[in-house]
Amino acid sequence: MFSYFYVINICVIIVFICLFFITRRTNQRWSKINDYLGKVTTTVDSIRYGNLTTKIEKIEHPTYQNVTDSINRMVETLNDREKMIIEYQAELMRQNKLLESVINSLSDGILIINENYDILRATPKILKWFGIKGKDIIGKNVLDFIQPVNEENITISKLNNTEIFIKHTPTNNFAITAQPLSSLEKKRFVLIIKDITTEKEVENLKEDFVATLTHDLKVPIVAAANMIDLFLARKFGEISDKQTFALETMKASNNSLLELVQILLETYKLKEKGIQLIKEDIELNSLIKNIVAEMQPIANAEKIEINYIHPKEKYTINADAMQLKRVIKNLITNAIDHSNTKKPIDIEIGEITGFTTISVIDYGQGISQEDIKMIFNKYYSAAKKLRKVGTGLGLYLSQQITQAHGGEIVVTSEENVKTEFCIKLPQ
């Protein structure tokens, strides 16, 4: 019995000894885990506060080492990304400085405003023209500094090369254009202000020069025309057939020159005063007959016939007879100049819904689609392609006169087949 209890006591003692060693080993292990977790926590805190140079020291334990390597690789990756971000930021700053330098060196002034016309940003040109320094301009209303030339109020959507005065710089002329910044959530607008003082001065000098020159040219041309008429009327005695032919040629050239001078004068008047119309009821058939009779001698010089296709019904419109005659004569002259064949020029009258039409058709070289887009532009001329004299103002003036009547001139052409200029006038 004694031996039995003795064995039990020995077993209990052994169990306690084993538990002691197991507990001790477990505590050591938990201590190592706590130390490791402490290192991990310290490293994570360092990363959080921007220190990407911290790393966890290697631990000779397979489980811990895998975690350590993963954290260290993450730190290295973050460090590399931070360097890339710093490089990108530096490049963006360089690009921003370059862009700002380019914008500031522009001759135009640039503003950014909101929908309430408050200034958000402005270039140095604007500061100079507005007479204000640095950031003092931010938040100011742009309308406190500018005033449109021809309007009382400014609407952002209508600002397209609009002439304005800048109150602090009253001796200069300016033009303003607005563009919305549609990519932003809030409404923002870019205003581009251009100093057009030099352009205005040059334009005025040019217009004054043209007006003076053409006015002075017209007097001797008219005098020469009257003298040629006197010679042809045998007021100074008989003349031979050859002299008659020469005088007729001189008269035709003189008339072309007079028409050119007249177009220059009319274009100048158009810019200064607009087109003044004196409307009356006009019977088109009679008007066009008279124009054809007047233009046929000019066409004869090019051996071209002008065919007027008489309508059965009468067409009466309310228009300025003199101005409409100028338009039709110019279109016929244009057809004669650009017809490289001897085929006739056709003139037709018709109507479409709401409009009476007058068409001048030639069967010459035609006009390319590219040129059709530009032929009514001021000073554009296709005459140089045929080595002919022309300013390009004739078609420009004709379109302006037609539009003043509430109509338009429409062009259709097929190269080397035919070209049709159609005058549309409201009924």
URTA-V619750 format. One record per pair of residues at least 12 apart in sequence whose ideal C-beta (glycine too) atoms are under 7 Angstrom apart, sorted by the first residue. I is the first residue (numbers start at 0). J is the second residue. If there is no record, write none. Layout:
[[I/J] [I/J]]
This chain:
[[35/58] [35/63] [38/55] [39/55] [39/70] [42/55] [42/70] [46/74] [46/77] [51/74] [51/77] [51/78] [51/81] [53/74] [54/71] [54/74] [55/67] [55/70] [55/71] [102/122] [103/122] [103/123] [106/194] [107/124] [107/191] [107/192] [107/193] [108/122] [108/124] [108/125] [108/128] [108/192] [109/122] [109/189] [109/191] [110/125] [110/141] [110/190] [111/187] [111/189] [112/141] [112/188] [112/190] [113/185] [113/186] [113/187] [114/186] [116/140] [116/141] [116/142] [117/138] [117/140] [118/136] [118/137] [118/138] [118/139] [118/141] [119/137] [121/136] [125/192] [128/165] [128/167] [128/168] [129/144] [129/165] [129/167] [130/167] [141/190] [144/165] [144/166] [144/167] [145/163] [145/164] [145/165] [146/163] [146/164] [146/166] [147/161] [147/163] [148/162] [148/163] [148/164] [149/162] [155/177] [155/188] [158/175] [158/176] [158/177] [159/176] [160/174] [160/176] [161/174] [161/175] [162/174] [163/175] [171/194] [171/196] [172/195] [172/196] [172/199] [173/192] [173/193] [173/194] [173/195] [174/193] [174/195] [175/190] [175/191] [175/192] [176/191] [177/190] [206/267] [206/270] [209/263] [209/267] [210/267] [213/260] [213/263] [213/264] [214/264] [216/260] [217/260] [220/253] [220/256] [220/257] [220/260] [221/257] [223/253] [224/250] [224/253] [224/257] [227/246] [227/249] [227/250] [227/253] [230/246] [231/243] [231/246] [251/297] [251/300] [259/390] [262/392] [262/393] [262/396] [263/392] [265/396] [266/392] [266/396] [269/396] [269/399] [274/399] [274/400] [274/403] [276/319] [276/322] [276/403] [276/404] [277/319] [278/317] [278/318] [278/319] [279/317] [279/320] [280/315] [280/317] [281/315] [281/316] [281/318] [281/320] [282/313] [282/315] [283/314] [283/316] [283/348] [284/309] [284/310] [284/313] [284/314] [286/320] [286/324] [287/307] [287/327] [287/346] [288/307] [290/324] [290/327] [290/328] [291/305] [291/307] [291/346] [294/328] [294/331] [297/335] [298/335] [298/344] [301/335] [302/341] [303/335] [303/338] [303/341] [303/343] [303/344] [304/343] [305/331] [305/343] [305/344] [305/346] [306/343] [306/344] [306/345] [306/346] [307/346] [308/345] [308/346] [308/347] [310/348] [314/348] [314/355] [316/355] [316/424] [316/426] [318/404] [318/424] [322/400] [325/400] [326/397] [326/400] [326/401] [326/422] [327/357] [329/393] [329/397] [330/359] [330/397] [330/420] [331/344] [331/359] [333/393] [333/394] [334/359] [334/361] [336/382] [336/387] [337/361] [337/363] [337/364] [337/385] [338/361] [338/363] [339/363] [339/364] [340/362] [340/363] [342/362] [344/359] [344/360] [344/361] [345/360] [346/358] [346/359] [353/425] [353/426] [354/406] [354/423] [354/424] [354/425] [354/426] [355/424] [355/426] [356/421] [356/422] [356/423] [357/422] [358/419] [358/420] [358/421] [359/420] [360/417] [360/419] [361/417] [361/418] [362/417] [363/418] [364/414] [364/415] [365/412] [365/413] [365/414] [365/415] [365/416] [365/417] [365/418] [366/410] [366/412] [366/418] [367/414] [371/410] [371/412] [374/394] [374/410] [375/394] [375/395] [375/398] [376/395] [377/392] [377/395] [378/390] [378/391] [378/392] [379/391] [401/422] [404/424] [405/425] [406/422] [406/423] [406/424] [406/425] [407/423] [408/420] [408/421] [408/422] [409/421] [409/423]]
